Amino acid sequence: MKDNIANENAEKCAAFMRDFCEEYRRNNHIDPQLYINNNVKRGLRNADGTGVLAGLTRIGDVVGYDIRNGVYTPVEGKLYYRGYDLEDLVQGYMTGGRYGFEEISFLLLFGELPSKEQLDAFTDLLSNLRFLPEYFTEDLILKSPSPNIMNKMARATLGLYSYDSNPDDMSLENLMRQGIELVARFPMLLAYAYQAKRHFYDRDSLTIHFPKNDQSTAESILRTLRDDKTFTREEALLLDLCMVIHAEHGAGNNSTFTTRVVSSTGSDTYSAIAAAVGSLKGPRHGGANIKASDMIGNIMQNVKNWDDEGEVADYLTKILKKEAYDRSGLVYGMGHAIYTLSDPRAKLLKNQARSLTEKKGFGDEFRLIETVERLTPELFYKIKGSDKKICANMDLYAGIVYKTLGIPQELYTPLFAASRISGWIAHRIEEMTTNARIIRPAYQTVSPLRSYVPMEERN
């Protein structure tokens, strides 16, 4: 009986939606020309592609072009964390034989590179805070699993509010405490949400491993994801690099800006970060790494000889002409809103991943991705007729790196979140302590004024 009623309601709802969504389409079209006529910055971007300035930050900077006297000049990409070149930071901690995520998180949060004593204390603090509150895993993750890890992470983040004895205190000390706890706990939210999904949706064994106090963040992730808890140092260092290059990308990227928008209202830390997770999930943002990985898989299936550049170019041409893959005309992983000649994150990933991909048997796929990177700019110019400079972005190589590490595709974006949490927290605290104004942009209405129409006079 209940099933019949549910089916009837579902049919009524579907019929209602078919009729009234058509009504919506008739009444809600906005002519694209109106954006130009009203000088509206669609996507908060200027006509030349630069972002609308909405604030000031000391945390990060993204450089992909130089503008002088109105002249737009492409340059080699640079990413700065607190004024330090990312490539110099990576070389520095790698030369010292250290994992980098903890060191970079300290830098983002506090504004300076830590001394050895400070880094040891911070790393120890993260290790101790990594354990989730008692019964949290059972009550908020295992009892309500989700087929999508990002949605589960957002809900679990909101759930942590209830386990915080002082959730709404906006003092710097409390904001920093909450932020550091989230940096420590996000890897566990990711791992346990995945294990719950794997068990309840994929019908696999349920495996819950506790983290170890003497392991880095990257090591903890690999330990809790793998059934046998084992991994090599080379694998952990490569994952650590992925986390470092994902940790920050300026204040204007969508999820970080979301963090700042919600924070500007005075809302709590958990609400702001849950909103950022929802932003990052989108395929136009953090979810883009999955699209790039899927596209490479599609090329692998449809190109017989991966070493034949002519055959690869022919298939890329079909993709650009909207004749292949998802028919969007996009080569995912190529091009970026800011970077022009190069993306420093893609360069770092490419250089560090090459050796391990060969060892793990993915060398041929890695070289195919390099071919896609090499051929696409010229094909883009030829087919699209655009002189816009495009380069490989981080997403082009992220998939092969995660595949090499044995990480399933549904964790690509959650790993992004577990890395970017350091940047999100840094920007939240900066917004809360330096801005003191709610972010409220304006929208121009294009709907004409009308008089109320009595019911009996409506068509």
ABEGO torsion letter per residue (X at the ends): XAAAAAAAAAAAAAAAAAAAAAAAAAAABBBAAAAAAAGBBBGGBBAAGBBBBAEBBAABBBBABBBBGGBBBBBBBBBBBGGBBAAAAAAAAAAAGBBAAAAAAAAAAAGBBBBAAAAAAAAAAAAAAABBBBGAAAAAAAABBBABAAAAAAAAAAAAAAABABAABABAAAAAAAAAAAAAAAAAAAAAAAAAAAAAAAGBBBBBBBBBAABBAAAAAAAAABAAGBBBAAAAAAAAAAAAAAABAEAABAAAAAAAAAAAAGBBAAAAAAAAAAAAABAABAAAAAAAAAAAAAAAAABABAABAAAAAAAAAAAAAGABEAGAGBBBGBEBAABAABBAAAAAAAAAAAAAAAAAGAAAAAAAAAAAAAAAAAAAAAAAGBABBBBBBAAAAAAAAAAAAGBBAAAAAAAAAAAAAAAAAAAAAAAAAAAGBBBBBBBBBABBBBBBBBAAABX
